Amino acid sequence: MNLKTKRAAIAKAFGDVPVEPENIDFLYRGRDLAKIPAHGRQELAYFVEFDNVGQVIEEMLGRTRQRYGAVSFEKVAEPSIGRIAFDPEIGQGRWSALQSIIAGAE
């Protein structure tokens, strides 16, 4: 399949959004997956859902640090974060945000 055909299929599935060359194959393969409106365009539903989960975890960890202090937070957060098994490249930087919350407790 040529590049022009893939771009047309991506535009039909996601709308007229800029597509980086390195994302063409990924978006083309995901064109038939569930999508929801987010950030002013169609996004893959699982990305948005994952992002929402990351935000809830960040908020929960922030409340835990405020409520119990840095020492207790670190005892709870380190093993909890270790159990969250996901690819750090997914979720638009949520992993680094979670790591910065832990670092802020130290």
C-alpha positions in Angstrom: 0.0 0.0 0.0 1.4 3.4 -0.9 1.8 6.4 1.4 -0.9 8.4 -0.3 -3.5 5.7 0.2 -2.5 5.3 3.9 -2.7 9.1 4.5 -6.2 9.1 2.9 -7.4 6.3 5.2 -5.9 8.0 8.2 -7.7 11.3 7.3 -11.0 9.4 6.9 -10.6 7.7 10.3 -9.1 10.6 12.4 -10.0 13.7 10.5 -7.6 16.2 8.9 -4.9 16.1 11.5 -1.1 16.5 11.0 0.6 13.1 10.9 4.3 12.6 11.5 5.9 10.2 9.0 7.0 7.9 11.8 3.3 7.5 12.9 1.7 6.7 9.6 1.9 2.9 9.9 0.7 3.0 13.5 -2.3 5.2 12.7 -3.1 3.2 9.6 -3.2 0.0 11.6 -5.4 1.7 14.2 -7.8 3.3 11.8 -10.5 0.7 12.6 -10.1 0.8 16.4 -12.5 2.6 18.7 -12.0 6.4 18.7 -13.5 9.2 20.8 -13.3 13.0 20.5 -10.5 14.4 22.5 -8.2 17.4 22.2 -10.3 18.8 19.3 -10.0 15.7 17.2 -10.6 11.9 17.1 -8.2 10.0 19.3 -7.8 6.3 19.9 -10.1 5.5 22.8 -7.5 3.4 24.6 -5.0 6.3 24.6 -7.6 8.7 26.1 -8.7 6.1 28.7 -5.1 5.4 29.6 -4.4 9.1 30.0 -7.5 9.4 32.3 -6.2 6.5 34.4 -2.8 8.2 34.7 -4.4 11.4 35.8 -6.5 9.7 38.5 -3.3 8.0 39.8 -1.4 11.3 39.8 -4.2 12.9 41.8 -4.4 10.1 44.3 -0.7 10.1 44.9 -0.7 13.9 45.3 -3.5 13.6 47.9 -1.6 10.8 49.7 1.6 12.9 49.9 -0.4 15.9 51.2 -2.3 13.9 53.7 0.4 11.7 55.2 3.7 13.5 54.4 6.7 12.7 52.3 8.0 9.8 54.3 4.7 7.8 54.4 4.1 8.7 50.8 7.4 7.3 49.7 6.7 4.0 51.5 3.3 3.7 49.8 4.1 5.2 46.4 7.3 3.3 45.4 5.8 -0.2 45.6 2.5 1.1 44.1 4.2 2.7 41.1 6.3 -0.5 40.7 3.1 -2.5 40.3 1.8 -0.2 37.5 3.0 -2.1 34.5 2.8 -0.1 31.3 5.1 1.1 28.6 6.6 4.5 29.5 6.1 5.7 25.9 2.3 5.3 26.2 0.1 7.8 27.8 1.7 11.1 26.6 4.3 11.4 29.3 2.2 10.1 32.3 5.0 7.9 33.5 7.5 10.8 33.8 4.8 12.8 35.6 4.3 10.0 38.1 8.1 9.7 38.6 8.2 13.5 39.2 5.6 13.2 41.9 7.6 10.5 43.6 10.8 12.6 43.2 9.0 15.6 44.8 8.4 13.6 47.9 12.1 13.0 48.5 
